[in-house]
Amino acid sequence: MARHAAPRTSRRSALLKAGLTVTAAGAALAGAGAGAQAAAPLPLPVDSLTRTDAGAAGAGALSGVGHGVGPLTRLQLDPLANTGVDPLDNGVGTQVADFKPVGTNLVTDHLTRGGAVADLPVVGSLTRGLLP
C-alpha cells in the first residue's frame, strides 16, 4: 500500500500535535525574550555615543571586508575541474589556411585547470589590485 493511501493512525497525529505544541511554545518563549531585551535601557549615556571616530571606523570596516573577501579570490571556480566529467573541458577549434588555430579552449582553460578568480587574465589583475 502506498504511503499516501495508508490509514492515518492516532499515534501519528498525536505526535504531530505534540511537535507543533512544542514548536509554538518555543517560539512564544523566544518572542518574550526578545521583547524583554528590547525594553532594557541603554547602559551608557547617549551623549557618549557621539564620540566615535568615523575615519577609524570606516578604515576598520574596509579592512575587514578586504580580508573577508580576499580569500574568495583563491577558491576554485569550477568544482568539476580536473575531473573526467567537466563539461567545460570539451573544446572546439578551427584553423583557416595557415593562420593560428582558434578554439574555445582559449576561454575555458583557466577554469578547467582549477583556476580561481585571481588566475583569470583580465579579472585576476583587477582583483589583485583591489583586494589584499
C-alpha positions in Angstrom: 0.0 0.0 0.0 1.3 3.4 -0.9 2.2 5.8 1.9 -0.4 8.4 0.9 -3.1 5.7 0.9 -2.2 4.3 4.4 -4.8 5.0 7.0 -3.8 7.7 9.5 -3.1 6.4 12.9 -4.0 8.2 16.1 -0.4 7.8 17.3 1.0 9.7 14.3 -1.5 12.5 14.7 -0.8 12.7 18.4 3.0 13.0 17.7 2.3 15.7 15.1 0.2 17.7 17.6 2.8 17.4 20.3 5.6 18.6 18.0 3.6 21.6 16.9 2.8 22.4 20.5 6.5 22.3 21.5 7.4 24.5 18.5 4.7 27.1 19.3 5.8 27.2 22.9 9.5 27.7 21.9 8.5 30.5 19.5 6.5 32.2 22.3 9.4 32.0 24.7 11.8 33.4 22.1 9.5 36.2 21.4 9.1 37.1 25.0 12.9 37.1 25.5 13.4 39.4 22.5 10.7 41.8 23.9 12.4 41.9 27.3 15.8 42.5 25.7 14.4 45.4 23.6 12.9 47.1 26.8 16.3 47.2 28.6 17.7 50.7 29.0 21.0 51.8 27.4 23.9 51.2 29.8 25.8 54.3 28.7 24.6 57.9 28.4 23.5 58.7 24.9 25.9 61.7 24.6 28.9 59.3 24.9 27.8 57.6 21.6 28.7 60.7 19.6 32.5 60.4 20.3 33.1 57.8 17.6 35.9 58.4 15.2 34.2 58.0 11.8 37.5 57.8 9.9 38.9 54.9 12.0 35.5 53.1 11.9 35.5 53.4 8.1 39.1 52.2 7.7 38.3 49.2 10.0 35.2 48.3 8.1 37.1 48.4 4.7 40.0 46.4 6.2 37.5 43.8 7.5 35.7 43.5 4.1 39.0 43.2 2.3 40.3 40.5 4.5 37.0 38.7 4.4 36.6 38.7 0.6 40.2 38.3 -0.3 40.4 34.6 0.2 37.4 34.1 -2.1 39.7 35.1 -5.0 41.7 31.9 -4.4 38.7 29.5 -4.4 38.4 27.1 -7.4 35.7 28.4 -9.7 34.8 25.2 -11.4 34.0 22.4 -8.9 34.4 19.8 -11.6 37.8 20.9 -12.8 40.4 18.2 -13.3 37.8 15.5 -13.4 36.6 13.3 -16.2 33.1 14.8 -16.2 33.9 18.5 -16.5 31.6 19.9 -19.3 33.9 22.9 -19.8 36.8 20.6 -20.7 35.4 19.9 -24.2 36.9 22.2 -26.7 36.1 23.1 -30.3 38.8 24.6 -32.6 39.3 25.6 -36.2 42.2 26.7 -38.4 41.8 28.5 -41.7 44.7 28.2 -44.1 48.0 28.9 -42.3 46.5 31.3 -39.7 46.9 30.5 -36.0 44.2 28.0 -34.8 41.4 29.4 -32.7 39.3 27.4 -30.3 37.1 27.5 -27.2 40.0 26.3 -25.0 41.4 29.8 -25.0 38.5 30.8 -22.9 37.9 27.7 -20.7 41.5 26.5 -20.0 41.9 28.7 -16.9 38.7 27.2 -15.4 39.2 23.6 -16.4 42.7 23.5 -14.8 41.2 24.5 -11.5 41.8 28.2 -11.7 40.5 30.8 -9.3 39.3 34.4 -9.9 42.9 35.6 -9.3 44.1 33.4 -12.2 41.9 34.8 -14.9 43.6 37.0 -17.4 41.8 40.3 -17.1 39.7 40.0 -13.9 42.6 38.5 -11.9 44.8 41.6 -12.2 41.8 43.8 -11.1 41.1 41.7 -8.1 44.8 41.6 -7.1 44.9 45.4 -7.2 41.6 45.9 -5.3 41.7 43.1 -2.7 44.5 42.1 -0.4 
